[in-house]
Amino acid sequence: MARPGKSFSEMFLPLRAKSPRARGPRPVADNPAIQAIWDVVCTIPRGQVSTYGAVARAAGLPGRARLTGLALKVAPKELNLPWHRVVGAGGRIVFPKSSGQYREQARRLRAEGVDLKEGFVGPSAIADLEG
């Protein structure tokens, strides 16, 4: 059976050499769950957001919202993931308000036309990834 097209991460990440001498844990980028999360994050439309939990569910990993956070943290910059489109439950930016990450996420979301009030996005901006 022919395999469908490559995932986003497969197209942009070089393949790791498979050596019989290779030891130790696999690089995080080789983890299929991490790659599935990256693929889902890439489907969030411009001007909309999704929650960590919804991304995990859409990737087939229900209950793994924290894994979504880890996947975004370890993503190579070369992937250019739209990480700013992922927010906490209820549409809240999860970074501390005084942090650079908070300011950067808010700036990027506003640039895409997402309304923010006190660090929360409106319900109309939350994408339905499962529908």
FENLIN-V576585 format. One record per backbone hydrogen bond with DSSP energy under -0.5 kcal/mol. NH is the residue of the N-H (numbers start at 1). CO is the residue of the C=O. E is the energy in kcal/mol with one decimal. If there is no record, write none. Layout:
# FENLIN-V576585
nh:co:e
NH:CO:E
NH:CO:E
This chain:
# FENLIN-V576585
nh:co:e
11:7:-1.7
12:8:-1.3
13:9:-1.9
19:17:-1.0
22:19:-1.3
30:27:-1.9
31:28:-2.0
35:31:-2.3
36:32:-2.2
37:33:-1.9
38:34:-2.3
39:35:-2.3
40:36:-2.0
41:37:-2.6
42:38:-1.7
43:40:-1.7
44:41:-1.3
48:45:-1.7
49:125:-3.0
50:85:-2.5
52:87:-1.5
55:51:-2.4
56:52:-2.0
57:53:-2.5
58:54:-2.5
59:55:-1.6
60:57:-1.8
61:56:-3.1
64:61:-1.6
67:64:-0.7
68:64:-1.2
69:65:-1.5
70:66:-2.1
71:67:-2.8
72:68:-2.1
73:69:-2.0
74:70:-2.3
75:71:-0.6
79:76:-1.7
80:77:-1.6
83:81:-2.1
85:82:-2.1
86:83:-1.7
87:50:-2.9
87:85:-0.5
88:92:-3.3
91:88:-1.9
92:88:-0.5
92:89:-0.6
93:119:-2.8
99:96:-2.2
103:99:-1.8
104:100:-2.6
105:101:-2.6
106:102:-2.7
107:103:-2.4
108:104:-2.5
109:105:-2.6
110:106:-2.5
111:107:-2.1
112:108:-1.0
112:109:-0.7
113:110:-1.7
114:109:-2.4
117:120:-2.5
120:117:-1.6
121:91:-2.4
122:115:-1.0
125:122:-1.8
126:123:-1.3
127:49:-3.6
127:125:-0.6
129:127:-0.9
